[in-house]
Every structure is written in C-alpha cells, then in structure tokens.
Amino acid sequence: MQVWAIKRPALLRRFPQKNQRRGGRQAVRLRRELKGRGVPLIPSLFVSHGSPELVLKEGEWASALKKLGGRIRELNPELALVVSAHWLTEGVYLECSERHRTLHDFSGFSRELYELEYPAKGDPELCGKIARVLGGRCSTGRGLDHGAWAVLWHLFPEADIPVTQLSIDVRRGLGGHLSLAGELRAFRDKVLILGSGGAVHNLRDAILNPERPPEWAVEFKENIKKSVLRRDIDSLLGYRNELGRLAHPTEEHLIPLFYFLGSLYEEEEIEVIYDGFEFGSVSLLSFTSLS
C-alpha cells in the first residue's frame, strides 16, 4: 500500500520549494564571496544516533562516523553546533558554556556507559554571535545530552573541537525550523552543523519487536532517503501520514533533519553516511553534504 503521497501543506505557501534552501539574498552573496576566496564550507550532517550503547560498539555506523570525522577535521572547524532531539525548549537557546558537562540522560543501561565523559569545551564568544543572528538566548551549565556527545564521541574522539547545542523550539513548525536553519549558513565557513535525531524512531515498537525492522519502518526509511537525496522538501514537510505516524509517534527525532537540510546551499549534493537499522524500528540512516 502506497501512502507516501501527500497533499501540499498550507505552510508551503510561505516556503516554496524552489526557495527552501536559499536563506535569503545575504546567504547567496556570502556563499559567492566564500567561493571566490577559495574558502571551503564545513559539511552539514544529519546523524540518526540510535541507542546510547552505540558509543561502546565498534560497528559499521561508528566506523563511518570516525572516517567522516577525519575528513571534517582537515577543514579545521572552529565549532560543532548540534541540534539534538533531546533538548526541547520554548524559545531558541544556545549552550554558551566554556566547558560542558556530559549528561547521562537515559536509564537502564550498563554502568560503563554512565562512567563515560566527553570533556568538550565551548566557545562563548562565537556562540553569542550565533545566538544573536538566530534571535535566541545563551544558556550556560546545561551540558551536552547523549544526542550530542554520543555522536561526537565517534566523530571527534579527542573532544578537541569546541561544541555547542542549539535547542529545538517546540513552538515552531517544521517550516519554522527549516527557516531558522537557513540562518546558520552564514557560519558554515567555520561551524559544523550536526542534526542528531532518527530517520525512524518508534521505541515502543522496537522494544516489542527488536529482532528485525517491520516492513512499514523499511518503507518509511526508504521514502525518507529518496526525498532527502532529491531534496524533495514538500514530501518531507508533509511526512505525517499513516507511515509517518508509525515511524515518528512524536516529532522531535525528525526535526534535526530539517536543520541539516535548511543549512545547505543550492549547489551542495548529499551523500549517505550510513544506512541500516540498529534493532527493530530504529533506523541509523545518516547523511552529509558535499559542496
């Protein structure tokens, strides 16, 4: 049964497809200026982070992130900005601490996992600039949740690249998140944009059926992959059909995908970092940009 066809949401009248990735004339001028000066863009990423226990495993997902991290390090990013599914706020906040605590914001896992620390530092000055551009506020002392550090653990195992987290403003719709992400393009000569969530994230179903992904999860994942690679924003914004409600009973793990897509320029291509399921209906599908 094909249920991916979606009628065009009303909000798309404010975000026409041809302008989804524009970020305004200022962003276009900035991109031309950076290209003219031979300044490379830092890639943007979307990573499905799965279970926190993936930090302890040396599988294909971890290997792909480590390899990608090495490529990114060659570009000397000054900051990694993470939009994690696990920081929901009313309003826009940026974590501007000089040093970050490692939050073990989960339960029921092995003791070893709770003893891990990711001692990342911050960059309060640069974070303050980003917060002003986004019309947000600085927060200090919150720390990095596992949606951030469990991915950074593999990307940058030395924890030597400054990090910040951008909260998810629950008052915004998907189009609003896409628009806000466009403002981040102005920093992509120095900042890595990392959306950390899940392409398919139904924990209840995964716990009940952990052995293999159900057909609906595989179908939704494939539809998401095709839409992202085609940059079919219309389909992604209108994801919440029968399959979408199964794949995402709540929306927070899909929202980081829109920060990845919204931060891209028109000429950038997208590649798949990793494509697979961890267990049951939890997909680890992940993407990066190529400029």
N, C-alpha and C positions, 0 to 999 in steps of 0.2 A: 504494500500500500504506500503510495507516494503522498506524503503530507507536508513536503517542504515548500510547496508553492504558497506564497504569502501575498495578501493584498498590500498595497503600498501604504505604510503608516502615514498618518497626517503630519507627524513631525518632520517627515522628509521634505515637506514644502519649505521648511526652514533650512534643510541640509541637503540640497540637490546633489545627486550622485557625482556629477562632474566636478563639484566643488568640495567633496568630502575631505580631500587631503590638502586643500590649499593653504589653510592657516592665515589667510589674508595676504594682501599685496606686500606687506612688510616681510613676511616669511619668504615669499618668492624672491624679493630683492636680496634678502640675506643669503639665500642659497646660491644665487648667481654670484654674489660677492665672494662667498667661500670657495666656490669652484674656480673663480677667476684667480684667486690667490693660491690655488692648489691645496686648500685645507680640506682634509678628508672628514666625512661625517663619522661619528661614533655610531655603530649599529644600534637599532632598537630591537628588543626581544619580547616575545611572549613565551613564558615557560609554564607548562602545567606541572605544578610542584608535587602532587600526589601526597603520599604518606610522609610524615617526618622521618620515618625509619629509612627512607632512601638516602639520608645522609650517611648511614652506616654501610651502605651497599655499593660495591664497585661493579655495577652493571653497565649496560649499553647507554642508558639515559645519563648516568654520571659521567661516563667516558665522553659522550657527545658534548656535554657542558664543559668539561675540562678542556677539550680541544678547542671549542669556541672561545673560551676564556683566554686561551693563549693568543688567538687571533686578535681579540679585542685589546689585550694588553699592549700589543705592538703599536696601537693608536694612542697610547698614553691618556686614557680618560682621567679627568680630574675628579669625577664624582659618578657614582652609580645611584640613580633615582629609581626606587622600587615602588610600584603600586601593587600592594598585596590585597588579596581578598579578605584579609583578617584585620584590617583597620577601617572600620566604618564610623563616620562622624556626621554630624550636622554642620556643614560648612567645610571649607577647604583648609587643611592643615599640612604643614611640612615639618618633619622632625629635624630640628636645628641644633641638636646637642653636639658638643665637641667629642664626646665618647658615647658609645651606645651599649646599653645592657642587652644581653641575649635573653629574650623572653622564651620560656618553655611553656607556651600557651596551648597545651594539649594534655591529655591524660591517658593512662592505661598502657604506656609503652615501657620499654626496658629502662632500667636505671641508668645504663650507659648514656642513653640519649639525653637525660636530664643533667648529666655532668658536662656535656659539651658546651663550649663557649666560642662565640665568633666575635673577637675583640676589635670590631671595626671602629674607626674614628669617623668624625663628621667634618663638615666644612660650613660652619655657621654663616660666614660671610656670603658664600655662593648660594647657600640655601635661602638666606634672607632675600637675595636678589630674585630668585625663582619665585618665592612666596609673593613678592610684590607684583611680579608680572602676572601671576595667577589670581591675584586679588585674594590671597589666602593669609593665614596667620602661621607664625612659627610656634612649634611645641617643643618643649625640652623635657628630657627624663623619661619618655615613654619606653624607649628601647626598640629593638628590631624583633618583630614576630617571626614565627617559623616560615611563613610565606616568603619572607625576605632572606633570612640567613641560611635556610636550608638549600636555597638555590645558589646564593653567593658562595656557600661552602665549597661547591664544586667549580664554579666559575673562577673564583679568586681565592684559592685555599690559604694564601698567605695573609688574607684580611688586610692588605696593604693599600687598598683603594678606598678613599672616603665614600661613605654611604649616607643616603637619606631615604626616608619613606614619605610618600605622598598619600594622604588618606583618601578614601572613597567617600565623597559627599553623597549621602543617601537621598538628599533632596533633588538630585539631578536624575534625569532620564538618560538613556543610552546616548541620545543625540547630544545632550549636555556634556557628557564625559568625552565624547568624540571631539567636541568643540574645544574643551579645555585642553585636551591632549595636543591640539594644534598649536597652542601657545608654547609648548615645550620645544618646538622645532628651533626656536631661537638659541637654544643652548646645546644643540647636538654636535657642535664642534668640540665640546669638552665634556658632555654629560651622556652617560649610557642610560637609556630609558628601558626599564625592565618591568613588564606586566607579569605578575605572578598569580596564577589562578588555576583554572582547569577547563579543558575543552569539553569534557563530560564529567559531571561531578554529582553523582547521586549516591551518597554514602550509605543510606539505608538499604538501597538495593544491593550495593556492593557487599555489605555485611551479611545479608541474607543469601546472596548468590556470588560467593567470592571466586569460584573456580574459573569461570570464563565470561567474557563480556556478552551480554544479551544482544540479539540482533538489532534492537532499536538503538542501543548505545553505539554499535559499529556504524549504523546508518547515519546517525546524527554526527558522529565524528567525521565521517567521510564528507558529509554535506558542509560541515564547518571548514574542513580543509579546502575543499573546492572553492568555497566562497571567499576564503582568505586569500588563496593564491590568485584568484581572479579579481580580488579587491571588490567584490560584489557587496557593497555596504548595505544596499537595500535589503537583501536577504538576511544579513546579519542583524540589522536593526529590528527586523520583523521575525526573529527566531522563535518567538514564544507560541508555537503551535503545539500539536499533540506530542511530537517528538521533543520539542524544546522543554515542555513542562516535565517530561520524564528525565531529560538529561540535566536540567537545572531546576529543581524544586524551588530554590532561591537563586537570586541573580548574581550574588557577589563574586562568584568564581569566574563568571564570564566577563564582567565589567573590565578587568585588566586587559583583555584582548583589545578593547576599544582604545585604550591608551597606547598600545603598540601601533595599531592601525592609524590612529589620529596623529601620531608623531611622525609619520612618514611623508616624504616628498613624492611628487608625482612620478619621477623617473626611477625611483627605487624599486627593485624587484624583491621578492620574498622567497626564502627557501625554508624547507622543513628541517629543523634541527633533529627531531626525534618523533617517531610515530609508533605508539604502542599503548597497551593497557597495563596498569600495574596489577590490579586484581578487580574482577567484576566490572562494574560500570564506572571506573575511574580511569580516564584517559590521560596519557602523558604527552599528547600531541603538543609540539612546541615549534615556534617559528623565529626567524631572524630576518633582518633586512639586508639587502645588498645595494650599494649605491654605485 
